[in-house]
Amino acid sequence: MAAPTSLPSWRSRLLWLLLIWAGGVAALGLAAGALRLVMRAIGMST
């Protein structure tokens, strides 16, 4: 399995890490926005 083109392996791994990181950041942003909307709906101002 030691192909001379070992470049795409770390590139795809880095791409997966970036995608997982971006997904986590987006999920946290959506959760924060939803929590802010809920707090505003029940009358607590942030």
Jmol script that loads the backbone (N, CA, C; Angstrom):
load data "model"
ATOM      1  N   MET A   1       0.820  -1.209   0.000  1.00  0.00           N
ATOM      2  CA  MET A   1       0.000   0.000   0.000  1.00  0.00           C
ATOM      3  C   MET A   1       0.853   1.258   0.000  1.00  0.00           C
ATOM      4  N   ALA A   2       2.167   1.105  -0.070  1.00  0.00           N
ATOM      5  CA  ALA A   2       3.063   2.267  -0.056  1.00  0.00           C
ATOM      6  C   ALA A   2       3.192   2.811  -1.472  1.00  0.00           C
ATOM      7  N   ALA A   3       2.204   3.520  -1.905  1.00  0.00           N
ATOM      8  CA  ALA A   3       2.231   4.097  -3.249  1.00  0.00           C
ATOM      9  C   ALA A   3       3.084   5.360  -3.251  1.00  0.00           C
ATOM     10  N   PRO A   4       3.710   5.667  -4.374  1.00  0.00           N
ATOM     11  CA  PRO A   4       4.528   6.894  -4.430  1.00  0.00           C
ATOM     12  C   PRO A   4       3.699   8.163  -4.311  1.00  0.00           C
ATOM     13  N   THR A   5       2.408   8.059  -4.567  1.00  0.00           N
ATOM     14  CA  THR A   5       1.544   9.232  -4.432  1.00  0.00           C
ATOM     15  C   THR A   5       0.920   9.231  -3.043  1.00  0.00           C
ATOM     16  N   SER A   6       1.730   9.470  -2.024  1.00  0.00           N
ATOM     17  CA  SER A   6       1.222   9.517  -0.654  1.00  0.00           C
ATOM     18  C   SER A   6       0.748  10.926  -0.294  1.00  0.00           C
ATOM     19  N   LEU A   7       0.796  11.834  -1.253  1.00  0.00           N
ATOM     20  CA  LEU A   7       0.371  13.215  -1.003  1.00  0.00           C
ATOM     21  C   LEU A   7      -1.133  13.322  -0.742  1.00  0.00           C
ATOM     22  N   PRO A   8      -1.990  12.674  -1.562  1.00  0.00           N
ATOM     23  CA  PRO A   8      -3.435  12.826  -1.317  1.00  0.00           C
ATOM     24  C   PRO A   8      -3.901  12.260   0.014  1.00  0.00           C
ATOM     25  N   SER A   9      -3.131  11.347   0.623  1.00  0.00           N
ATOM     26  CA  SER A   9      -3.594  10.776   1.887  1.00  0.00           C
ATOM     27  C   SER A   9      -3.617  11.838   2.985  1.00  0.00           C
ATOM     28  N   TRP A  10      -2.501  12.567   3.144  1.00  0.00           N
ATOM     29  CA  TRP A  10      -2.519  13.599   4.188  1.00  0.00           C
ATOM     30  C   TRP A  10      -3.373  14.781   3.772  1.00  0.00           C
ATOM     31  N   ARG A  11      -3.514  14.999   2.470  1.00  0.00           N
ATOM     32  CA  ARG A  11      -4.366  16.104   2.023  1.00  0.00           C
ATOM     33  C   ARG A  11      -5.831  15.804   2.324  1.00  0.00           C
ATOM     34  N   SER A  12      -6.255  14.566   2.070  1.00  0.00           N
ATOM     35  CA  SER A  12      -7.651  14.221   2.363  1.00  0.00           C
ATOM     36  C   SER A  12      -7.886  14.195   3.872  1.00  0.00           C
ATOM     37  N   ARG A  13      -6.865  13.761   4.620  1.00  0.00           N
ATOM     38  CA  ARG A  13      -6.998  13.762   6.084  1.00  0.00           C
ATOM     39  C   ARG A  13      -7.134  15.186   6.610  1.00  0.00           C
ATOM     40  N   LEU A  14      -6.351  16.101   6.050  1.00  0.00           N
ATOM     41  CA  LEU A  14      -6.442  17.503   6.453  1.00  0.00           C
ATOM     42  C   LEU A  14      -7.789  18.088   6.055  1.00  0.00           C
ATOM     43  N   LEU A  15      -8.286  17.678   4.881  1.00  0.00           N
ATOM     44  CA  LEU A  15      -9.599  18.152   4.439  1.00  0.00           C
ATOM     45  C   LEU A  15     -10.698  17.664   5.380  1.00  0.00           C
ATOM     46  N   TRP A  16     -10.593  16.402   5.820  1.00  0.00           N
ATOM     47  CA  TRP A  16     -11.576  15.887   6.773  1.00  0.00           C
ATOM     48  C   TRP A  16     -11.516  16.643   8.086  1.00  0.00           C
ATOM     49  N   LEU A  17     -10.301  16.932   8.563  1.00  0.00           N
ATOM     50  CA  LEU A  17     -10.168  17.692   9.810  1.00  0.00           C
ATOM     51  C   LEU A  17     -10.786  19.076   9.673  1.00  0.00           C
ATOM     52  N   LEU A  18     -10.539  19.728   8.531  1.00  0.00           N
ATOM     53  CA  LEU A  18     -11.109  21.057   8.311  1.00  0.00           C
ATOM     54  C   LEU A  18     -12.634  20.997   8.243  1.00  0.00           C
ATOM     55  N   LEU A  19     -13.162  19.961   7.582  1.00  0.00           N
ATOM     56  CA  LEU A  19     -14.618  19.833   7.486  1.00  0.00           C
ATOM     57  C   LEU A  19     -15.247  19.586   8.854  1.00  0.00           C
ATOM     58  N   ILE A  20     -14.611  18.734   9.663  1.00  0.00           N
ATOM     59  CA  ILE A  20     -15.139  18.459  11.003  1.00  0.00           C
ATOM     60  C   ILE A  20     -15.068  19.710  11.873  1.00  0.00           C
ATOM     61  N   TRP A  21     -13.957  20.455  11.756  1.00  0.00           N
ATOM     62  CA  TRP A  21     -13.810  21.683  12.540  1.00  0.00           C
ATOM     63  C   TRP A  21     -14.863  22.714  12.131  1.00  0.00           C
ATOM     64  N   ALA A  22     -15.045  22.886  10.811  1.00  0.00           N
ATOM     65  CA  ALA A  22     -16.030  23.855  10.329  1.00  0.00           C
ATOM     66  C   ALA A  22     -17.448  23.447  10.749  1.00  0.00           C
ATOM     67  N   GLY A  23     -17.723  22.154  10.722  1.00  0.00           N
ATOM     68  CA  GLY A  23     -19.032  21.681  11.158  1.00  0.00           C
ATOM     69  C   GLY A  23     -19.268  21.939  12.639  1.00  0.00           C
ATOM     70  N   GLY A  24     -18.229  21.752  13.435  1.00  0.00           N
ATOM     71  CA  GLY A  24     -18.350  22.016  14.867  1.00  0.00           C
ATOM     72  C   GLY A  24     -18.570  23.488  15.161  1.00  0.00           C
ATOM     73  N   VAL A  25     -17.831  24.335  14.449  1.00  0.00           N
ATOM     74  CA  VAL A  25     -17.986  25.777  14.636  1.00  0.00           C
ATOM     75  C   VAL A  25     -19.384  26.222  14.210  1.00  0.00           C
ATOM     76  N   ALA A  26     -19.863  25.685  13.090  1.00  0.00           N
ATOM     77  CA  ALA A  26     -21.207  26.037  12.622  1.00  0.00           C
ATOM     78  C   ALA A  26     -22.276  25.555  13.604  1.00  0.00           C
ATOM     79  N   ALA A  27     -22.091  24.353  14.148  1.00  0.00           N
ATOM     80  CA  ALA A  27     -23.061  23.822  15.111  1.00  0.00           C
ATOM     81  C   ALA A  27     -23.077  24.661  16.384  1.00  0.00           C
ATOM     82  N   LEU A  28     -21.896  25.076  16.847  1.00  0.00           N
ATOM     83  CA  LEU A  28     -21.839  25.926  18.041  1.00  0.00           C
ATOM     84  C   LEU A  28     -22.491  27.279  17.775  1.00  0.00           C
ATOM     85  N   GLY A  29     -22.263  27.830  16.591  1.00  0.00           N
ATOM     86  CA  GLY A  29     -22.879  29.109  16.244  1.00  0.00           C
ATOM     87  C   GLY A  29     -24.395  29.005  16.188  1.00  0.00           C
ATOM     88  N   LEU A  30     -24.889  27.918  15.600  1.00  0.00           N
ATOM     89  CA  LEU A  30     -26.336  27.723  15.539  1.00  0.00           C
ATOM     90  C   LEU A  30     -26.924  27.516  16.929  1.00  0.00           C
ATOM     91  N   ALA A  31     -26.225  26.778  17.779  1.00  0.00           N
ATOM     92  CA  ALA A  31     -26.718  26.555  19.139  1.00  0.00           C
ATOM     93  C   ALA A  31     -26.747  27.864  19.917  1.00  0.00           C
ATOM     94  N   ALA A  32     -25.719  28.702  19.744  1.00  0.00           N
ATOM     95  CA  ALA A  32     -25.686  29.987  20.441  1.00  0.00           C
ATOM     96  C   ALA A  32     -26.813  30.895  19.950  1.00  0.00           C
ATOM     97  N   GLY A  33     -27.045  30.900  18.643  1.00  0.00           N
ATOM     98  CA  GLY A  33     -28.130  31.711  18.100  1.00  0.00           C
ATOM     99  C   GLY A  33     -29.489  31.238  18.585  1.00  0.00           C
ATOM    100  N   ALA A  34     -29.683  29.919  18.626  1.00  0.00           N
ATOM    101  CA  ALA A  34     -30.956  29.377  19.101  1.00  0.00           C
ATOM    102  C   ALA A  34     -31.160  29.683  20.583  1.00  0.00           C
ATOM    103  N   LEU A  35     -30.092  29.571  21.370  1.00  0.00           N
ATOM    104  CA  LEU A  35     -30.199  29.873  22.798  1.00  0.00           C
ATOM    105  C   LEU A  35     -30.518  31.346  23.018  1.00  0.00           C
ATOM    106  N   ARG A  36     -29.916  32.213  22.194  1.00  0.00           N
ATOM    107  CA  ARG A  36     -30.199  33.642  22.313  1.00  0.00           C
ATOM    108  C   ARG A  36     -31.660  33.933  21.974  1.00  0.00           C
ATOM    109  N   LEU A  37     -32.175  33.253  20.936  1.00  0.00           N
ATOM    110  CA  LEU A  37     -33.580  33.446  20.571  1.00  0.00           C
ATOM    111  C   LEU A  37     -34.508  32.950  21.673  1.00  0.00           C
ATOM    112  N   VAL A  38     -34.175  31.808  22.269  1.00  0.00           N
ATOM    113  CA  VAL A  38     -35.011  31.269  23.349  1.00  0.00           C
ATOM    114  C   VAL A  38     -34.981  32.197  24.556  1.00  0.00           C
ATOM    115  N   MET A  39     -33.807  32.698  24.903  1.00  0.00           N
ATOM    116  CA  MET A  39     -33.709  33.601  26.053  1.00  0.00           C
ATOM    117  C   MET A  39     -34.460  34.901  25.793  1.00  0.00           C
ATOM    118  N   ARG A  40     -34.414  35.381  24.544  1.00  0.00           N
ATOM    119  CA  ARG A  40     -35.157  36.591  24.218  1.00  0.00           C
ATOM    120  C   ARG A  40     -36.656  36.315  24.256  1.00  0.00           C
ATOM    121  N   ALA A  41     -37.056  35.099  23.859  1.00  0.00           N
ATOM    122  CA  ALA A  41     -38.478  34.755  23.830  1.00  0.00           C
ATOM    123  C   ALA A  41     -39.052  34.667  25.240  1.00  0.00           C
ATOM    124  N   ILE A  42     -38.267  34.183  26.195  1.00  0.00           N
ATOM    125  CA  ILE A  42     -38.798  34.054  27.560  1.00  0.00           C
ATOM    126  C   ILE A  42     -38.566  35.310  28.380  1.00  0.00           C
ATOM    127  N   GLY A  43     -37.969  36.334  27.774  1.00  0.00           N
ATOM    128  CA  GLY A  43     -37.903  37.630  28.440  1.00  0.00           C
ATOM    129  C   GLY A  43     -36.574  37.980  29.068  1.00  0.00           C
ATOM    130  N   MET A  44     -35.569  37.144  28.900  1.00  0.00           N
ATOM    131  CA  MET A  44     -34.255  37.480  29.455  1.00  0.00           C
ATOM    132  C   MET A  44     -33.429  38.168  28.378  1.00  0.00           C
ATOM    133  N   SER A  45     -32.995  39.376  28.658  1.00  0.00           N
ATOM    134  CA  SER A  45     -32.186  40.100  27.682  1.00  0.00           C
ATOM    135  C   SER A  45     -30.717  39.805  27.934  1.00  0.00           C
ATOM    136  N   THR A  46     -29.985  39.540  26.843  1.00  0.00           N
ATOM    137  CA  THR A  46     -28.560  39.237  26.975  1.00  0.00           C
ATOM    138  C   THR A  46     -27.747  40.482  26.716  1.00  0.00           C
TER     139      THR A  46
END
end "model"
wireframe off; spacefill off
backbone 0.3
color backbone group
